[in-house]
Amino acid sequence: MTEAPRESRPSRRPPHADDIDQLIAGLGTDPTMGLSSAEVEERLARIGPNRLSEPPRKSTILSLAGQLANPLVLTLLGAAVIATLVGLSQREGASFLSKFGDALAILLIVIVNALLGFVQERRAEAAMLALKSMTSPTARVRRNGTVVIAIEDGPLVNFCKPAVDPLFASAAEVWGNKVLALVLTGMGADGLAGAKSVVAAGGSVVAQDEATSVVWGMPGQVTNAGLCSAVLPLPEIAARLTRLFVGDRS
């Protein structure tokens, strides 16, 4: 009697390798409209947030016990037991240190080693948490057909947070030639890469001039790169923006 062949199930590919239309259909969403607020609340209640589960952190007692499970530490503990037995077998009248000095020294080494290992482990965990917070992924979403702007705790950009470059670049990606970027006095080159994205998308960049800037770093960078449609003194910027908003491109 032979066993009937089992039905072969098609192996599902990971999402990043799946066809985008099939993936969108499987997720039940519309890339142009996004999810409605009601759908978001329903999915959060049914599935939960889009976040990887964190493993439980070891308690202090378990961490210390883990330090004692090292083979070298176990060897030292065995040596301490032997040294204690040797001390007990010595003649009467011998001092306490002469009997148990070796065992005490070994135990002291074990305790110091366990404490150092525990501290290093805790510091490593803190460093990993810090790195994780610096590499937080960011995303833009659509809700009810409109773009939602969120402030997220992402990584440092240009050694600062918040930064102008990701603000300008994300705005240019979403709104294209409707973006008007304004660069005022500031130190460094933050905003240069973002301004390039704005201009490449058809948007406009206005910068403050050197004479009215306290530090002509950021506006100077975009000006010298030839990205500005106007470089103006601070008192004239508000009037120019008002004219641009009402459609005056002169």
VEXGU-950721 format. One record per residue (C-alpha): residue number from 1; residue in three letters; y, z, x. Coordinates in steps of 0.05 Angstrom, whole numbers, plus 5000, padded with zeros to 4 digits. Each point is the difference from the previous one (the first is absolute). Last residue first. Layout:
N
   nuza   nuke      v      w      u
    NUM    ALA      Y      Z      X
...
END
This chain:
250
   nuza   nuke      v      w      u
    250    SER   6771   4783   5148
    249    ARG   4934   5018   4966
    248    ASP   5031   5029   4937
    247    GLY   4942   5015   4953
    246    VAL   5021   5067   4970
    245    PHE   4957   5038   5050
    244    LEU   5029   4961   5059
    243    ARG   5071   5018   4980
    242    THR   4982   5074   4995
    241    LEU   4966   4997   5068
    240    ARG   5062   4970   5032
    239    ALA   5045   5054   4969
    238    ALA   4953   5055   5025
    237    ILE   4998   4971   5071
    236    GLU   5075   4994   5012
    235    PRO   5014   5073   5018
    234    LEU   4941   5000   5050
    233    PRO   5025   4941   5041
    232    LEU   4958   4938   4988
    231    VAL   4945   4958   5032
    230    ALA   4978   4947   4950
    229    SER   4940   4954   4989
    228    CYS   4965   5039   5053
    227    LEU   4936   4979   5037
    226    GLY   5030   4973   5064
    225    ALA   4959   5045   5045
    224    ASN   5065   5030   5028
    223    THR   5018   5023   4929
    222    VAL   4932   5029   4985
    221    GLN   5001   5041   5065
    220    GLY   5073   5020   4993
    219    PRO   4989   5027   4930
    218    MET   4944   5046   5027
    217    GLY   5036   5021   5064
    216    TRP   5074   5000   4986
    215    VAL   5007   5075   5002
    214    VAL   5061   5030   4965
    213    SER   5012   4933   4967
    212    THR   5070   4978   4978
    211    ALA   5015   4956   5060
    210    GLU   4929   4975   5008
    209    ASP   4995   4966   4932
    208    GLN   4956   5023   4943
    207    ALA   4944   4953   4982
    206    VAL   4983   4955   4941
    205    VAL   4931   4967   4994
    204    SER   4980   4948   4949
    203    GLY   4934   4979   4969
    202    GLY   4962   4934   5008
    201    ALA   4932   5030   5017
    200    ALA   5010   4986   5074
    199    VAL   5068   5036   4996
    198    VAL   4968   5063   4970
    197    SER   4942   4999   5050
    196    LYS   5049   4994   5058
    195    ALA   5039   5058   4971
    194    GLY   4936   5042   5000
    193    ALA   4988   4985   5074
    192    LEU   5072   5020   5017
    191    GLY   5003   5060   4953
    190    ASP   4986   5053   5053
    189    ALA   5031   4976   5065
    188    GLY   5030   5065   5026
    187    MET   5058   5043   4976
    186    GLY   5035   4993   4934
    185    THR   5062   4972   4966
    184    LEU   4985   4960   4937
    183    VAL   4949   4946   4985
    182    LEU   5002   4972   4929
    181    ALA   4942   4957   4973
    180    LEU   5009   4954   4940
    179    VAL   4933   4979   4970
    178    LYS   4996   4948   4945
    177    ASN   4972   4948   5048
    176    GLY   4932   5034   5002
    175    TRP   4992   5056   4950
    174    VAL   4931   5028   5018
    173    GLU   4990   4980   5072
    172    ALA   5074   5008   5016
    171    ALA   5000   5071   4971
    170    SER   4938   5017   5042
    169    ALA   5032   4974   5064
    168    PHE   5067   5035   4987
    167    LEU   4969   5068   4987
    166    PRO   4947   4993   5054
    165    ASP   5055   4985   5052
    164    VAL   5050   5054   4976
    163    ALA   4959   5061   5019
    162    PRO   4986   5066   4966
    161    LYS   4974   5025   5047
    160    CYS   5017   4988   5073
    159    PHE   4969   4978   5066
    158    ASN   5013   4926   4985
    157    VAL   4951   5009   4942
    156    LEU   4964   5066   4991
    155    PRO   4939   4999   4955
    154    GLY   5001   5006   4925
    153    ASP   5020   5058   4955
    152    GLU   5014   4958   4938
    151    ILE   5062   4987   4958
    150    ALA   4978   4955   4942
    149    ILE   5033   4939   4971
    148    VAL   4963   4972   4939
    147    VAL   5004   4925   4989
    146    THR   5001   4979   4927
    145    GLY   4946   4968   4956
    144    ASN   4981   5064   4964
    143    ARG   4987   5033   5067
    142    ARG   4995   4960   5064
    141    VAL   4980   5032   5066
    140    ARG   5025   5003   5071
    139    ALA   4954   5033   5052
    138    THR   5004   5047   5059
    137    PRO   4944   5027   5043
    136    SER   5011   5068   5033
    135    THR   4995   4992   5074
    134    MET   5047   5057   5020
    133    SER   4966   5047   4951
    132    LYS   4932   4984   5031
    131    LEU   5027   5012   5070
    130    ALA   5025   5069   4980
    129    LEU   4934   5017   4966
    128    MET   4963   4978   5063
    127    ALA   5045   5043   5044
    126    ALA   4988   5060   4955
    125    GLU   4925   4990   5004
    124    ALA   5004   4994   5076
    123    ARG   5041   5064   5003
    122    ARG   4947   5036   4958
    121    GLU   4945   4975   5046
    120    GLN   5038   5021   5062
    119    VAL   5011   5070   4972
    118    PHE   4926   5007   4982
    117    GLY   4978   4975   5069
    116    LEU   5046   5050   5034
    115    LEU   4974   5056   4956
    114    ALA   4927   4982   5013
    113    ASN   5011   4995   5076
    112    VAL   5036   5068   5001
    111    ILE   4943   5032   4961
    110    VAL   4945   4969   5043
    109    ILE   5036   5020   5065
    108    LEU   5007   5071   4974
    107    LEU   4927   5002   4982
    106    ILE   4981   4978   5070
    105    ALA   5044   5053   5031
    104    LEU   4972   5054   4954
    103    ALA   4929   4981   5018
    102    ASP   5015   5002   5074
    101    GLY   5034   5068   4995
    100    PHE   4944   5031   4959
     99    LYS   4964   5046   5048
     98    SER   5050   5005   5057
     97    LEU   5056   5004   4949
     96    PHE   4967   5058   4963
     95    SER   4990   5040   5063
     94    ALA   4930   5014   5028
     93    GLY   4975   5071   4988
     92    GLU   4933   4980   4971
     91    ARG   4966   4942   5033
     90    GLN   5007   4929   4977
     89    SER   4957   4971   4944
     88    LEU   5057   4999   4950
     87    GLY   5041   4959   5048
     86    VAL   4945   4948   5008
     85    LEU   4995   4995   4924
     84    THR   5075   4989   4995
     83    ALA   4999   4947   5054
     82    ILE   4944   4964   4962
     81    VAL   5040   5002   4935
     80    ALA   5062   4974   5037
     79    ALA   4959   4943   5030
     78    GLY   4977   4981   4930
     77    LEU   5073   5001   4977
     76    LEU   5018   4955   5059
     75    THR   4945   4950   4982
     74    LEU   5025   5000   4928
     73    VAL   5070   4986   5025
     72    LEU   4974   4941   5041
     71    PRO   4962   4973   4940
     70    ASN   5063   5003   4956
     69    ALA   4985   5036   4934
     68    LEU   5051   5055   5017
     67    GLN   5059   4953   4988
     66    GLY   4971   4981   4932
     65    ALA   4999   5073   4981
     64    LEU   5075   5003   5013
     63    SER   5012   4940   4956
     62    LEU   4954   5028   4946
     61    ILE   5038   5066   5000
     60    THR   5068   4965   4997
     59    SER   4979   4958   4941
     58    LYS   4984   4927   5007
     57    ARG   5045   4952   4962
     56    PRO   4969   4965   4941
     55    PRO   4995   4925   5009
     54    GLU   5060   4962   4970
     53    SER   4988   4951   4944
     52    LEU   5031   4932   5010
     51    ARG   5059   4987   4955
     50    ASN   5014   4951   4944
     49    PRO   5014   5055   4949
     48    GLY   4950   5018   4946
     47    ILE   4950   4955   4964
     46    ARG   5006   5018   4926
     45    ALA   5064   5040   4998
     44    LEU   5035   4956   5051
     43    ARG   4973   4939   4965
     42    GLU   5029   5022   4933
     41    GLU   5068   5019   5030
     40    VAL   5005   4932   5035
     39    GLU   4980   4963   4937
     38    ALA   5054   5036   4960
     37    SER   5052   4983   5053
     36    SER   4981   4927   4996
     35    LEU   4963   4968   5056
     34    GLY   5025   4942   5042
     33    MET   5041   4944   4970
     32    THR   4993   4944   5051
     31    PRO   4935   5023   5032
     30    ASP   4967   5012   4931
     29    THR   4947   5055   4999
     28    GLY   4928   5011   4978
     27    LEU   4973   5020   5067
     26    GLY   4941   4952   4993
     25    ALA   5046   4944   4979
     24    ILE   5045   5012   5060
     23    LEU   4940   5001   5046
     22    GLN   4971   4936   4970
     21    ASP   5067   4965   5010
     20    ILE   5006   5026   5071
     19    ASP   4930   4978   5021
     18    ASP   4967   5059   5035
     17    ALA   5003   5014   5074
     16    HIS   5052   5057   4997
     15    PRO   4964   5029   4939
     14    PRO   4933   5008   5036
     13    ARG   4946   4950   4979
     12    ARG   4951   5017   4945
     11    SER   4928   4987   5018
     10    PRO   4967   4956   4948
      9    ARG   4941   5037   4970
      8    SER   4931   4971   5013
      7    GLU   4952   5014   4944
      6    ARG   4938   5033   5025
      5    PRO   4938   4960   5011
      4    ALA   4941   5022   4958
      3    GLU   4951   5043   5038
      2    THR   4932   4968   5012
      1    MET   4935   5022   4970
END
